[in-house]
Amino acid sequence: MKKLKSKQLHCLKAENISNSPFAYTISLIAGKYKMGILYALAHFEILRYNRLKAYMGSISFKTLTNALKELERDDLIIRKEYASIPPKVEYFLSDKGKSLIPILDELCTWGEKHKPQEK
């Protein structure tokens, strides 16, 4: 097997891959919906819960709520709650979350190049 030569492979020089910067990054965006949520917020900038749910498709309320809580806990998104009736909550990317968007764009570019063509 040919060894890859890349500046990025320095992330795998950790004693254990589970302690590497690569594993940390993946832990923040892992899951079926987190990257989609981040991408939606990058595109729309500010979204309320129901609009985000509609954009994400078949995601359940519980799954969306859990993903949003995890993204907020990891400082990738900001949740802004307004004191109003009915309650109003908006979500948007933090600076840390915005810094991931170029990486997600690269994943998209890779997918465009390598996704099998539909017949």
N, C-alpha and C positions, 0 to 999 in steps of 0.2 A: 504494500500500500504506500502510495506516495505521500510524504509529509507535506502539509500545507505550510507555506511561509507567509505570514501575515503579521502586521503590527498588532492586530486585534487579538491574536492568540496569546498574548501576554496574560490575559485574564484567566487562562487555564493553567498557569504555572503554580497555582495555589497548592498547598499540601493536599487538600481535598477539594474536589470541584464544588461540593456543597457549601464550602466557605468562600467561594470565589466571587468576584464582582459580577461575573456572568450569572451565577445562580441567584445572587441578590436581585439583579435586574429582572430576571425571569419570574422570580417570586412576586414582584410587584404587578406584573401584567399578565400572569398566568390565569387561565380560566377561559371559559367560552365567550364571555361578554366584555371583559375589562378593556381590551384593546378597542373594541367597537364603541364602547362608551367614551373612551378618550378621543377617538377619532370623530365621533359625533360632536363632542364639545369643542374640538378644534375647528370643526366646520361651522357650527352654529354659534359658537362662543358662549352663549348663555342659554340654558334650557331648564324648563320646569320639569318636574317628575313625570307627569302624564305625557308630555311631548317627547321626552327621552324614551319612555316606555314604548310609545307608538313607533318611534324611529328604530328601536331595537327589535321589533317584530314579536316573536312568540315568547319572549322572556316573561317569567312569572313575576308577580309583585314582590314575592319573598326573595327571589334570586336577584332582581334588580336592586332591591333595598340592601341586601347583603353586599353586593358588588360595590355599590356607592359608599357604604360604610367603610369597606376595606380601602377603597381608593382615597377616601377622605382621611382615614387613619394613617395612610402612607404618604399623606401630603401631596397627592397628585391632583386632587380636585378640591375645590372650596365649596362648601354648602352655606348659602346665605338664607337665613330665615327672617321673614318680615312679620312684625306683630300686627296682624290683620285678621279679619274674619271674612271669609274663610282663610285659613293659614296659607301663606304663599312662601314657597321655597324655590330657590334657584341654585343651579349648579354651574360651575365654570372651572376651567383649568387653573391650577396654581402655576407659578413659574417653573417649579420642578416638573409638573405635568406637561407644560409647554415644551420643555427641553426634550421630552420623549417623542414628540411629533415627527421630527426629521428621521428618527429611527423607524417609526411606523410607516412613514412615507417610503423608506428604502425597502421595507417588507412588501409594500404594495407594488413597488417597481419590480422587485424580484418575481412576485406572483404574476404580474403582467407578462413577463418574459417567459415564464416556465409553466404557466397553467395550460393544460391541454386544450386545444381548440375544440369547440363543440361542433359536431357534424350535423 
